[in-house]
């Protein structure tokens, strides 16, 4: 109801969808996340589809909200839309105070055990699954000047609450900041210092499961059947390691530490069958109340954080996430009474999942692996052997497969079409689509380092970053990627940031990130503009798109203020290209080069002033021009 049909003049819709495979991924729970409904758009929107060239799968799509600019005006999530760089930090591995003079953990004076042996690994030693390196929240505060210098305006922190794990995804207390990170005072100091610099702070929240040290689980171990928290977990459930099928067993005593060498398994439900991670029972009202209170806790006056990234939310009932969103918004507005803002709520949801977004879906954006896989796929030059299998995915969910321009174009269009119909919550949103509030990324604490995925090819990394910063959405960089930190799967990708060895930094990539964040800040169309692929001639390796700011009531795009981005994916040669502006676009009066090589040249050509000539687009690079 309330929707109308788009007709795609393709010879075979089935064939077109078959090409989407790199964007169709299965989450860990086995349910299919793709929600591509190419047949409908909201009736309040104006749209157009056109087929270009001999390939029927090369098409452009534009969704234009009538009478207003793409991205809207001022609003509740404008601070996200206007962000230049989101920076993810794994606190234990970012910075330990006095690190430069104390790299060797054996010389530390803090956190010694009774026998005098240090509890920390050496900072520059290979990371281990269980080891701690001693990074703190005060260490992050000490490096805010560096973060400001590269354009960071949003800090996204991996979990900071009490936990027995170095990554702190095994929560033992949802309300207390881990003492090893500096405790509550250190988080408050960091948030205040970040806010003073105009930065926002987003925390990681882990609600699907707890650690074994969580008070409710400890009560089960201490009190057995008499524990008042027996309904907080799924007890009396044993999952076969061979079949994965659960069966009912005796719930007590709880086998929190099963002897795996003897074939024992936990007799309670746990995430991925890992006994360290007992799964919470959301049918228990007390569980929901506890977690909602924890969510409100860090948004309140004591800390005033600006949002949450939600770890693995798909197994938690949707009605909880609706209540979570409502509680977070109410608390945030009470804490910020003078601002028309809401917290940024980002879900770790894989694949194309627009149904998770908006008021009904609970989140404002996803960790956008669906886009990242395609950006890296275009940027990486395929080798005879392809990518090593172990670097292709997070358990099969983040596949990186090299692709050409046309495959990339089709995948991008399916992605754009999916999220064009995922509005982010009516009056609470400044956007008409979720594109602007997705967290775009190439790598994270869960993936091999982006440089390792690219097999050490720094050019590929920089090209993928260029695309990420010029696409709609908030670009995110995992700390260390900007200086060329490498590493395979867990724990190798979680190295300590090399403050002690700055001679090893990839200064070219560091400067690249700094320039891209400055470009995004300077060019409004790159933050708030709509997206449309546009025709480009001159090189088969070229792909071009337009980020437009304004469209009138007749669907005519205003050239003035729009940005044109040309990508040259060729690894060998620079190229000269002619880019054709959309048919429904005003004539351009001039052009300014905003990003490109030192020898870049650009001009407006054609009788209708709708052809942009861009010379010498460097190989494996982009050029950005703005129109007048």
Buried (B, 14 or more C-beta within 10 A) or exposed (E): EEBEEBEBEBEEEEEBBEBBEBBBBBBBEEEEBBBBEBEEBBEEBBBBBBBEEEEBBBBBBBBBBEEEBBBBEEBBBBBBBBBBBBBBBBBBBBBBBEBEEBBEBEEBEEEEEEEEEBBBBBBBBEBEEEBBBBBBBBBBBBBBEEBBEBBBBBBBBBBBBBBBBBBBBBBBBBEEBBEBBBBBEBBBBBBEBBBEEEBBBBBBBBBBBBBBBBEBBBBBBEEEEEBEBBBBBBBBBBBEEEEEEBEEBEBBEBBBEBEEEEEEBBBBBBBEBEBBBBBBBBEBEEBBEBBBEBBBBBBEEEBBBBBBBBBBBBBBEBEBBBBBBEBBBEBBBEBBEEEEBBBBBBBBBBBBBBBBBBBBBBBBBBBBBBBBBBBBBBBBBEEEEEBEEEBBBBEEBBBBBBBBBBBBBBBBBBBBBBBBBBBBBEEBBBBBBBBBBBBBBBBBBBBBBBBBBBBEBBBBBBBBBBBBBBBBBBBBBBBBBBBBBBBBBBBBBBBBBBBBBEEEBBEEBBEBBBBBBBBBBEBBBBBBBBBBBBBBEBBEBBBBBBBBBBBEEEBBBBBBBBBBBBBBBBBEEBBBBBBBBBEBBBBBEBBEBBBBBEEBEBEBEBEEBBBBBBBBBBBBBBBBBBBE
